[in-house]
Amino acid sequence: MLNSLFLIGNFGTTEILFIVFIIVLLFGAKRIPELFRGMGQGVREFKDATKDQKPEYRDQNPNYRDPQPPRA
């Protein structure tokens, strides 16, 4: 069971082309750029929202210190 989970990530060129072909069949060539544009906007909004959360945590925790870089 565990070995089969590791095989999921091993995609070759043929598998990737097959997946792209199925996506084009399902959504059509004209809707794919719109779909990825929407996904990009969602990722951008998510990143902006996570940036806003960091200062709030620092204000709420009086013992918070910025992480120090590891010593060599």
C-alpha positions as CSV (number, residue, x, y, z in Angstrom):
1,M,0.0,0.0,0.0
2,L,2.7,2.5,1.0
3,N,4.8,1.7,-2.1
4,S,1.9,2.5,-4.4
5,L,1.6,5.9,-2.8
6,F,5.2,6.8,-3.9
7,L,4.4,5.8,-7.5
8,I,1.7,8.5,-7.8
9,G,4.3,11.2,-8.2
10,N,6.3,9.5,-11.0
11,F,4.8,11.1,-14.1
12,G,6.5,10.7,-17.5
13,T,6.0,12.7,-20.6
14,T,3.3,10.4,-21.9
15,E,1.2,10.7,-18.7
16,I,1.5,14.5,-18.6
17,L,0.5,14.8,-22.3
18,F,-2.5,12.5,-21.6
19,I,-3.6,14.6,-18.6
20,V,-3.3,17.9,-20.6
21,F,-5.3,16.3,-23.4
22,I,-8.1,15.3,-21.0
23,I,-8.1,18.8,-19.5
24,V,-8.5,20.3,-23.0
25,L,-11.3,17.9,-23.8
26,L,-13.1,18.8,-20.6
27,F,-12.8,22.5,-20.5
28,G,-12.0,23.5,-24.1
29,A,-9.0,25.5,-25.3
30,K,-10.7,28.9,-24.8
31,R,-11.6,28.4,-21.1
32,I,-8.2,27.1,-19.9
33,P,-6.5,30.5,-19.8
34,E,-9.5,31.9,-17.8
35,L,-9.4,29.0,-15.4
36,F,-5.6,29.5,-14.7
37,R,-6.1,33.3,-14.5
38,G,-8.7,32.7,-11.8
39,M,-6.4,30.2,-10.0
40,G,-3.6,32.8,-10.1
41,Q,-5.8,35.5,-8.6
42,G,-6.9,33.1,-5.8
43,V,-3.3,32.2,-5.0
44,R,-2.3,35.9,-5.0
45,E,-5.2,36.8,-2.6
46,F,-4.3,33.9,-0.3
47,K,-0.7,35.1,-0.1
48,D,-1.8,38.7,0.6
49,A,-4.1,37.4,3.4
50,T,-1.3,35.4,5.0
51,K,1.0,38.4,4.9
52,D,-1.6,40.4,6.9
53,Q,-1.8,37.7,9.6
54,K,1.9,37.8,10.6
55,P,1.9,41.2,12.3
56,E,-1.3,40.4,14.2
57,Y,0.4,37.4,15.8
58,R,3.4,39.5,16.8
59,D,1.1,42.0,18.5
60,Q,-0.9,39.3,20.4
61,N,2.1,37.4,21.7
62,P,4.3,39.6,24.0
63,N,7.1,36.9,24.1
64,Y,7.4,36.7,20.3
65,R,10.9,37.1,18.9
66,D,11.9,37.1,15.2
67,P,13.6,33.8,14.3
68,Q,17.4,34.0,14.3
69,P,19.4,32.5,11.4
70,P,21.2,29.3,12.2
71,R,24.8,29.6,13.3
72,A,27.5,28.0,11.1
